[in-house]
Amino acid sequence: MYSYPRAILYAIILWAVNFLFTFFIYPLKAENLMLFASLRMVAMTLICVVLTIMYFRDVEEHLIREGALLGTIWVIASIILDQGPFVWGLLRLSFMDYVADTGLSHLVYPVITIGAGFLLSTDKSTIEEGES
């Protein structure tokens, strides 16, 4: 992996920004669950894309594998960090309720990071030929 410390730092930033955003829009959950869930997913995706771009700036090889490792680290870190507020904290969700409510949404991270690795590893001339 290019940089485990950087991947872990970005995982903490990713989790913290998502948590703070969700915390501030949480009252919306009772009023309009669909809007709350949609805003949360858009924010998660946006933050993930920005951090993915920042991470891959200096990565030059094994890009798909790098994306898979990065996404896996981000999922695992997010699930671990979520245990405090969601399972042990104020919400007191069972682990399965947590997975159903929030946990599965973290799977968007490897989708984005692997996709970014794939796109960065693909020869652009091959893509342009396929478009013609």
C-alpha positions in Angstrom: 0.0 0.0 0.0 1.2 3.5 -0.8 0.7 4.9 2.7 -1.1 3.2 5.6 -0.8 6.3 7.8 -2.3 8.5 5.2 -5.1 6.0 4.5 -5.9 5.8 8.2 -5.8 9.6 8.6 -8.2 10.0 5.7 -10.4 7.3 7.2 -10.7 9.3 10.4 -11.4 12.5 8.5 -14.0 10.8 6.4 -15.7 9.4 9.5 -15.5 12.7 11.4 -16.9 14.8 8.6 -19.7 12.3 7.9 -20.5 12.1 11.6 -20.7 15.8 12.1 -22.8 16.3 9.0 -25.2 13.6 10.1 -25.3 15.0 13.6 -26.4 18.4 12.3 -29.1 17.1 10.0 -30.3 14.4 12.5 -33.5 16.3 13.5 -34.5 15.9 9.8 -34.6 12.2 10.3 -37.9 12.4 12.3 -39.5 14.9 9.9 -38.4 13.4 6.5 -36.5 10.2 6.7 -36.0 9.9 2.9 -34.5 13.4 2.6 -32.3 12.7 5.6 -31.0 9.4 4.1 -30.5 11.1 0.7 -28.6 14.0 2.1 -26.4 11.7 4.2 -25.5 9.5 1.2 -24.7 12.5 -1.0 -22.4 14.0 1.7 -20.7 10.6 2.3 -20.1 10.2 -1.4 -18.8 13.7 -1.9 -16.4 13.5 1.0 -15.2 10.0 -0.2 -14.6 11.3 -3.7 -12.6 14.3 -2.5 -10.5 12.2 -0.2 -10.0 9.5 -2.9 -8.7 12.2 -5.3 -6.4 13.5 -2.6 -5.1 10.1 -1.8 -4.5 9.0 -5.4 -2.6 12.2 -6.2 0.8 10.5 -5.5 -0.1 6.9 -6.2 1.5 5.6 -9.4 1.2 1.8 -9.4 -1.1 -1.1 -8.5 -4.0 1.4 -8.6 -6.9 -1.1 -8.5 -5.3 -3.0 -5.6 -4.6 0.4 -3.9 -8.3 1.3 -4.3 -9.4 -2.0 -2.9 -7.2 -1.6 0.2 -8.1 2.0 0.7 -11.8 1.3 0.5 -11.5 -1.7 2.9 -9.5 0.4 5.4 -12.2 3.2 5.2 -15.1 0.7 5.7 -13.4 -1.0 8.7 -12.4 2.3 10.3 -15.9 3.7 9.9 -17.5 0.7 11.4 -15.1 0.7 14.3 -15.5 4.4 14.9 -19.3 4.1 14.6 -19.5 1.7 17.5 -19.1 4.5 20.1 -22.0 6.7 19.2 -24.3 4.1 17.5 -23.9 0.9 19.5 -22.4 1.9 22.9 -23.5 5.6 23.0 -26.8 7.4 23.0 -28.5 5.4 20.3 -27.8 2.0 21.8 -28.5 0.1 18.6 -27.8 -3.6 18.4 -25.0 -4.4 16.0 -27.5 -5.7 13.4 -29.7 -2.6 13.7 -26.6 -0.5 13.2 -25.7 -2.5 10.1 -29.2 -2.0 8.7 -29.4 1.7 9.6 -25.9 2.9 8.8 -23.3 0.2 8.4 -24.1 -0.9 4.9 -23.9 2.6 3.6 -20.1 2.5 4.2 -19.8 0.0 1.3 -20.0 3.1 -1.0 -16.3 3.7 -0.1 -14.7 0.7 -1.9 -17.0 1.2 -4.8 -15.6 4.7 -5.3 -12.0 3.9 -4.4 -11.8 0.8 -6.6 -13.5 2.7 -9.4 -11.0 5.5 -9.1 -8.2 3.0 -9.2 -9.6 1.3 -12.3 -10.1 4.6 -14.1 -6.6 5.8 -13.2 -5.1 2.5 -14.4 -6.9 2.5 -17.7 -5.2 3.7 -20.9 -7.2 6.7 -22.0 -6.7 5.8 -25.7 -8.5 2.6 -25.1 -11.5 4.4 -23.6 -11.5 6.9 -26.5 -11.5 4.1 -29.1 -14.5 2.5 -27.4 -16.5 5.8 -27.6 -16.0 6.1 -31.4 
